[in-house]
Amino acid sequence: MFEKVIINVGGQIFITKRSTLQRYPGTKLSNVSETCEHFDETTEVYYFDRNPLIFQSVLDYYRTGKLHFLSNICAEQIRDELEFWEISTTDLGPCCWKYFYTVDSDLKTCNVIDKYFFQNKCFLYSSKSPLINIKNRILNVLENPRSSKVALVWQIFYLSVVCLAILVSVIQSFELTGIKTKEHKNVTAEESMTERLTDHDNWIGVVTHICNVIFTLETALPIIFGITIHIVEMNGPFTDPISSFYWALITMTTIGYGDIYPITKYGQILASVCATFGLFLLSMPIAVVANTFTDLYKDIVNINVIYYTKVNESGVRMELRN
């Protein structure tokens, strides 16, 4: 004759055998007795104010030895319930690992986003420090072109500098500027510096140096490979920088139309390096970057909705208090 155990979890009655609950020593249900705090002597029922839906899976774990949960239950809630019932998450079935730990990873990501976007934003907007307010305005100007007219002007200026740097690199390779190339001769370092400082016609070089100071770290790989292949294949099919940039872009994106290609040995080596860079820097990571960006973008949108909702609710509460 088995000993029947009646368990009331959140108002829902579960009936099982005591021998079933004792299959896993060290868990909460394996140690229940008539002297524990959850036992009601009048009804002879063990009462737990917990989630009855999750407890169904917990009780099945004692019955079958397999721990599974429905995918529509929050993983964080499952973790809390397992901690209460003193069951390890490592006992989860392999079919539930992906869902459970993926949600767990997403939760950590959301916490990081909440910390650096929501909490910092709340601090910036709620702070009365003049220094913090100045910092907030500078961040808006640099990162949010829609925040003000100054921010929009800055973004236009920044993009103009980028385009100007690329345009200058292209113009220097053409013979359309009317600047005659000087003959090669041996000069000392002092003569070279004097010539550069007194050369009034070298306006392209001056603009180039200004753009390089502003845009040093923003050089694109297709431009680098395009210029290099133009130099290496000077007498080949790459007669101008435009076709070189086109070839570098097509090669790095692994499209490879084949309408233009290097002929010399050094050009072919450079093409191999260019294709390898494109494979490792663009083709392989693109799927991961796209998926990650999509997920993070959705998280940020949701957090912004929560943030503005809380701000509006706080404003309404302040008005009601006043």
Order of alpha helices (4+ residues) and beta strands (2+ residues): beta-beta-alpha-beta-beta-alpha-alpha-alpha-alpha-alpha-alpha-alpha-alpha-alpha-alpha-alpha-alpha
